[in-house]
Amino acid sequence: MKKPIFLLAILIIVTLGLFLTRMVISNTISTSGVALGKTQDELVKYKTENTLLREKIFTFSSLSNISSAAGQIGFVGSKSNFALSKTRPIAAAR
């Protein structure tokens, strides 16, 4: 008569143990999800920042910006045209 009570007690203890284990694992996973969400938000923020910085780099390195900066410093463009007056042979005739 004591065997069914002993078996029932073991089953209840195992069930409670599994329930507690599931609860601990669920709590651990739920806090990891919050940290993952924060990390993904930061990733999106940094990607946006990188895009804006890349556009600034393209703006500063554009030829029109460099040309205007050179004009402010004092550089001027050459206005004289260069042309050959007479064609020259590629190989000398003997």
Wavefront OBJ file of the C-alpha trace (Angstrom):
o trace
v 0.000 0.000 0.000
v 2.909 2.338 0.518
v 4.238 1.851 -3.031
v 1.493 3.877 -4.804
v 1.922 6.759 -2.345
v 5.713 6.679 -2.826
v 5.303 6.605 -6.634
v 2.770 9.431 -6.491
v 5.131 11.523 -4.333
v 8.000 11.006 -6.799
v 5.785 12.007 -9.725
v 4.660 15.183 -7.922
v 8.264 16.111 -7.067
v 9.404 15.515 -10.666
v 6.472 17.586 -11.975
v 7.273 20.469 -9.624
v 10.961 20.267 -10.556
v 10.184 20.409 -14.269
v 7.781 23.309 -13.699
v 10.432 25.294 -11.807
v 13.050 24.508 -14.451
v 10.726 25.709 -17.204
v 9.997 28.900 -15.264
v 13.701 29.693 -14.774
v 14.510 29.059 -18.445
v 11.570 31.202 -19.585
v 12.715 34.099 -17.390
v 16.252 33.831 -18.719
v 15.076 33.837 -22.332
v 12.732 36.789 -21.807
v 15.521 39.035 -20.469
v 17.769 37.989 -23.345
v 15.095 39.166 -25.778
v 15.099 42.648 -24.242
v 18.889 42.862 -24.525
v 18.704 41.657 -28.131
v 16.121 44.341 -28.929
v 18.357 47.069 -27.472
v 21.320 45.775 -29.453
v 19.297 45.788 -32.681
v 18.146 49.366 -32.002
v 21.767 50.459 -31.529
v 22.736 48.649 -34.739
v 20.078 50.538 -36.706
v 21.242 53.821 -35.148
v 24.871 53.201 -36.110
v 23.937 52.148 -39.646
v 22.014 55.400 -40.070
v 24.966 57.367 -38.691
v 27.344 55.605 -41.087
v 25.091 56.451 -44.032
v 25.001 60.130 -43.058
v 28.772 60.244 -42.599
v 29.289 58.531 -45.959
v 27.133 61.197 -47.626
v 29.176 63.950 -45.939
v 32.386 62.350 -47.209
v 30.987 62.223 -50.750
v 29.951 65.874 -50.494
v 33.358 67.037 -49.274
v 35.243 64.961 -51.827
v 33.144 66.086 -54.806
v 34.968 67.943 -57.575
v 32.768 71.027 -57.303
v 33.507 71.349 -53.576
v 37.232 70.847 -54.114
v 37.192 73.390 -56.957
v 35.440 76.041 -54.871
v 37.786 75.411 -51.920
v 40.796 75.755 -54.234
v 39.370 79.032 -55.590
v 38.997 80.397 -52.057
v 42.587 79.541 -51.251
v 43.824 81.359 -54.349
v 44.264 78.742 -57.023
v 43.053 79.775 -60.465
v 42.343 77.733 -63.545
v 44.531 77.991 -66.610
v 42.772 79.928 -69.394
v 45.258 79.277 -72.182
v 44.457 76.575 -74.693
v 47.099 74.213 -75.899
v 47.138 72.919 -79.453
v 49.747 71.445 -81.738
v 50.324 73.545 -84.789
v 51.800 70.840 -86.896
v 51.478 67.083 -86.807
v 54.604 65.149 -86.093
v 55.355 61.800 -87.648
v 55.373 58.791 -85.396
v 58.444 57.290 -87.012
v 61.179 59.163 -88.811
v 61.402 58.436 -92.543
v 64.872 57.459 -93.793
l 1 2 3 4 5 6 7 8 9 10 11 12 13 14 15 16 17 18 19 20 21 22 23 24 25 26 27 28 29 30 31 32 33 34 35 36 37 38 39 40 41 42 43 44 45 46 47 48 49 50 51 52 53 54 55 56 57 58 59 60 61 62 63 64 65 66 67 68 69 70 71 72 73 74 75 76 77 78 79 80 81 82 83 84 85 86 87 88 89 90 91 92 93 94
